[in-house]
């Protein structure tokens, strides 16, 4: 998921949406990345991907950078379009694939862009209507650019592209024939309307990702039961496996000592702040948050003396130590921030 900076719109009209989807469609086909669900909201987007040989970071960089350049040129603006880096969550397929497809495709309804399921069935800016066969599949490279609200199917290609095969993959979970599968899929989506926002589908740790069921975690140490990572969504074993696979790089990142100036630059860039604003007396929320993260990384993880960090940030040693404690709380709620000290 990626959001517009300061929650501003990243799609102002249908031309913006068509442009974004045409780019996404091309990237998906070229990189052989499957997209099982997608939804465009005026100030953000959600996509559910299964990556191929091309890393997710490269796919997202091409998508977001390309859209930002096109959007800025078209609307005669400059500067950042997106709010920091995209948010990504690794998901365990078996228990979560269909739940996430439903959750993402109901986003336009939760955002009140459509009034009900009938309207969502025909809504062009989410993948739900394409799965039902009510709209063109705009993730087919030759469809997105030519979308018109009243357009009928014009696909003439005999060989199916990845986007078409992906919809077939989804429907196979619901039935052997398209007619039956689409009916069951729609009922499945309908059953999810009353569930509202679902924090358990937004990443979490062992207890949270197990749906709150602690029975399978009995016998573990307390710190293991409570271990969490907002970048992973799955059963307890899946969360542990994902963290273990990343363990070597994780520990290396924690022990890496980088220059304070470089650390400040990384954090400032992440929060879209000027470095001079961090080294100031400002008490703006984002600035104090960035300062706290810098202090924690520098003092607790990289073992810089509190006095040195305080002098660099132009605050007292005692203030730097207190900032470090606040920084730990911030990092506990958003583990993605650890990526800032990876080399």
ZIKA-V819514 format. One record per helix or strand. SS is the DSSP state (H for helix, E for strand). FROM is the first residue (numbers start at 1). LEN is the number of residues. If there is no record, write none. Layout:
BEGIN
ss/from/len
SS/FROM/LEN
SS/FROM/LEN
END
This chain:
BEGIN
ss/from/len
E/2/3
H/5/3
H/14/18
E/34/8
E/44/7
H/56/19
E/82/1
E/90/2
H/93/13
H/107/4
H/117/5
E/126/1
H/128/5
H/144/3
H/162/10
H/178/14
H/193/3
H/199/3
H/206/4
H/215/3
H/222/4
E/232/2
H/236/10
H/247/9
H/260/11
H/275/4
H/285/17
H/306/8
H/317/17
H/335/7
END
